[in-house]
Amino acid sequence: MGKVIHRRGPSFRKGKGKTVAWLHEHATYDGDGCLIWPFSCTPKGHGNFGHNGKQHRAHQYMCRLVHGERPTAKHEVAHSCGRGHDACVHPHHVSWKTRAENQAERNLHRPKVPRLVRYKVTAEQVAEIRALRGKKTLRELADMFGISDGNVSNILAGRTWRSDTRRDRQFTAEEVARIKSLHGSRQGTKLAAEYGVSPATISRIQLGQSFANVS
């Protein structure tokens, strides 16, 4: 571990805030395991705070404290632990890397999920992917269904599995919730006619065999 660097200038003035003080106090932290940011976080799980009238990301601030300013505009903070989304700011876990280097490191920490070729994705899975648009990231959907990010992107954009056939009926999350709420009401045939699908499709939704991740 190199020497801890404390840069001068307004953005690195220690200040009176407890968040900035906490970062400076932990810049020489050498404990085992991740050092988790104890204050507010972004929706993506990264620590954030305000200082000198600006918003800062805690892991970026810690990386500048320890390693100095980013070498180039193309460099970003990488986490050797793979837990940047869990607000890790351990000074030994953060470093400056290019986008390609950071992506390669992220891949090392992703769970290995068997990949399916496009024809093994069912029409109902395609509809489920589309129903989760905006609720899950491309990466999350890819891992969930065992396909690539590119396949998910193509499905969402309609470049594959175009919605022009009866078997590829798209359900919204609200429709799925309604169908599930009527489980046991013996309205399967009516629901099938209403949505233009087979009673078996309605039954699979109600039993959680499809759209299990939509509630």
N, C-alpha and C positions, 0 to 999 in steps of 0.2 A: 504493500500500500504506500503510495507516495505521500509527500508532505501535504498537509491540509493547507489550502490556499484561501486566504480571505481577501477578496478583491475590494479595492477602494471605489468610492463613488456612491451616488445617491441610492442606486438600486440595491447596494450591498451594505448600507449603513444599518447597524444592528437594530436600531429603532426601539420603541417601547412596547410593541405588540408581543403578546405571549407566544403567538405562532412563530414569528421570526426568532424570538429568543430561544424557543424550543429547538428550532433547526440548528442554530449556532451551537447550542449546548450539546447536540447529538452529532455534530459534524465529525467527531472523533470516536463515535460509537463503534465498538468492536465485538459486540455480543453475537451469540449464535442465533441462527434463524433470522427471519425478516424483522425489520423495525417498522411497525405499522403506524401511519399518521393518525393521531388521536383526535383531530379536529374535523372540520367539514370537508366533504368530498363532492366531486362532480358526479353526474349520473353514470359515468363510465368507471367510477371507482377511484379516480385519482384525487389526491389531496389538493385542496386549493385554499387560498387566503388572500386578503387584501393588504397591501403595504405601499406607503407613499402614493396613494391614489391610484394604484394599479392592481389588477388581479394577477396572481402568480400561481403556478403549479408547484406543489411542494417538492416533487421528485426532481423537477428541473432546477429549482433553487438549490436543493441539496447537491446536485451534480455540479453546479457552478461553484458552490462553496469548496467542494473537494477537488474538482478537476479544472477549474477556471472556466472561462467563456467557451461556448461551442466553437470548435475549430473552423467550421464553415456553416453557411446557412443551410446546407443539406444535411447536417448532422442533427440527430435527435437523441433523446435519452433512452438507453436500452437497460433492461433489467435482467441480470444474469440469473435471477431466481424465477423469472417468469411470472411474478406476482405484482406487476405494475398496476393491474386492475384491482388489486386488493389494497392499494395505497401504501405499498412498501416504499420506504425512503431510506433504507439502510445504505450508508455511505459506501460500503464495499460492494453493494449490488448494482449501483447505478454507474453508467459510463456513457460517453459520447460515441455514437456509431452512426453510420450512414443508414438510410432507409433499407437498403438491401441487406446490410449486416444485421440490422435490428429484426427484420422479417425472418431471416435465417435462424436467429436466436429464438424468436417466438415459436417457430415450427418445432424446435427441439422440445418445447414444453407442452405442445398440444397432444391430446390423447390420440392414439392411433386408432382410427375408425376405418373398417373395411369400406372401400369405395364401390359403389354400384354404378354400372353403366346406365345410360339414359333409359334404355328400354325396360329396365327392372324397376323403375319408379312407376308406381301405379297412378291411374287417373285420380284416385282419391287422395293419394299422397301429394300429387300436384295441387289439387284443390286445397289441401291442408296448408301447403307451403304458401299459397297465395292468400289464404285467410290469415296467416301470421305476418303478412307484410306490415312493416313498421313496428311490430312488437318484438321481433327477433332480428339480430344482425345477419348478414349473409353468412358469416362464419358459423354462427350458432345454428342456422338452418342447415348448412352443409354437414355439420357434425351430427345433427339430429337425424338426418335422413341418409347419411352415408354417401353423399355425392360431393362434387367439387363446388367451390364458390362460383365458378363460371357457369356450371349447370343451373345453380339456383338463380343466378342473374338472368340467364336465358329464359328460364321458366317464368320469372316475374315480369320480364319484358315482353313475353309472348312470342319470343323467337323460336321456342320449342313448345310443344304441347299447346298449340293454339286452341283457344276456347271456341271452336266452331263445330263441335260435335256433342251429341247428347251425353256420351260417356264421360266427357270432360267437364261436367257441370261444376261451376265454381260456387262454393258456399262461402258466405261471409261468416265471421266469428259469431255475429248475432243470430244468423240462421242455424248454425250448429248448436248454439246454446238453447234455442227454442226447440229444436228437434230432440235434444237430450232431455229437456224439461218435460216432454210429453211421453217419455219412456214408460211403457206399461199402460198407456191410455188406449191401446188398440186402435190408434190412428195412423199406423204405419202405412197402410194402403193410401189413405187420403193425403198424407204427407208426401208420399212418393209421387202421386199424381200432381200435387201442388208444385213440387220442385222439379218435376220432369226426370225423375230417376226411378230405379227399381226399388221395390220394397226391401230387397236385400241390402241395398246401399243405406237406406234409412236404418235398418236393423243394425248394421255394422257401426254406424255413428252412435246409436243409442247404447250399444254394448261396449263402446270405447275401443273397438277394434280398428277404427279409423278416426282421425281428428282427436286422438287421445290427448294432444297437447293444447287443444282449444277447449276452453270452458265457458 
